[in-house]
Amino acid sequence: MPRLQEEGSGPVHGFWMSTVGSARPTETGTVHQPTGLDLAMKLHYIKSVYIYSAETTRDLTVMHVKETFFTVLDQISWITGRLRRRDSGRPFIKCNDCGTRVVESQCDLTVDEWLCAPDRSVDESLVYHQPIGPELAYSPLIYIQMTRFKCGGLAIGFSWAHIIGDPHSLSHFFNLWTRALAGEQIYFPKTSDLERCFQNPNSTGKEPVSIKRVDPVGDLWVAPSNSKMTTYSFNILSGIIWKCIAKSRGEPEPVTITIIRSDPNGLKPRVVRNSQMISSVHVDFSVAEAKLEEIVKAIGKATDERSEINKIGESDDGALDFVVYGAKLTFVDMSEVGFYDAKVKDTSPRSVYCNVQGIGDDGEVVVLPAAVEEEMVVTVTLPEDEIEKVKWELKKCGLIKALINGE
């Protein structure tokens, strides 16, 4: 049943919730078994927003949007299921067609007015997010928020449980929707057991440093944090972010970072899964004082830790809880994710925002494509007492033009 949500105090308001799912019922007893890597990501959520112009979406009705999502969810109905636990405590997805939540809202601004904000983290208000739990059986894995702007433009925002797939998976899912909207026949391949394994001939067998065990969270899947985290987003042409953060933090930290990026040997065609490359980089020199070439060389020697994370994610039959993003300072390279391939009426989004919810205390840097070709958008999520220092270092390096503290 639809229900009216509590009104917000900002320009986005009038929240109305309903449900959309697959049109064809899934066979009774069907389950989806997450991998160890999936389980290691269970306290994280991907938040993504696509903003389209009025000329592109003014005539696109809510009913048309929902009907098209039915078409896509018919292909991958397990993501509309609900989580359960086995007697051992291991989570699995019961494919019971409970559906995805759809939230409708209104914005008092035009698309142009909205996009005037230099800090794109404002787009997070276009994503309706609720963590999984405390009642697993009633928690959707995906929320889709549709916000209609005053001019007729449309924002489609996702809160996507990372346990079901990485940013490439979310992008692929939405790209399928735009193709279905255009009247194309879509096909979604099944993932074989072999494709869900991680073969790493260079594995060291050591404990992965890019993952941190946390105290048990029970059935409320929220990543614990000792710091109040703040997000700042800006446009950039090139990056020396690690060096800037190292300068702001002082010696000797950070000496170890995590890099998350697309798997260069990723599956084609795409499927919904966690296949992102998760690597660690450790250096024994001062990053703050090092030359950029030395830092880049070190990053090039990053060690893939997915197979170890997959194993540790299986620990105690998947009952343990971990943080990946922010366990160490984490750089997330989404530059190869096809966000702007999501065309409506042959037109790309005016803007795309993507970030991760549930960041550990060491913080995170996300790099994704901008609407302007060859530009990038960088989103930095750090402890509140660090963000202004990092912004100042970025400004000194010429990476952002925004003035700090009104200066």
Buried (B, 14 or more C-beta within 10 A) or exposed (E): EEEEBEEEEEBBBBBBBBBBBBEEEBEEEBBBBBBBBBBBBBBBBBBBBBBBBBEBBBEBEBEEBBBBBBBBBBBBBBBBBBBBBEEEEBBBBBBBBBBBBBBBBBBEBBBEBBBEEEEBBBBBBBBBBEBBBEEBEEBBBBBBBBBBBBBBBBBBBBBBBBBBBBBBBBBBBBBBBBBBBEEEEBEBEEBEEEEBEBEBEEBEEEEBBBBBEBEEBEBEBBBBBEBEBBBBBBBBEEBBBBBBBBBBBEEEEBBBBBBBBBBEEBBEEBBBBBBBBBBBBBBEEEBBEBEEEEBEEBBEEBBBBBBBBBBBBBBEBBBBBBBBBBBBBBBBBBEBBEBBBBBBBEEBBBBBBBBBBBBBBBBBBBBBBBBEEEEBBBBBBBBEEBBBBBBBBBBEBEBBEEEBEEE
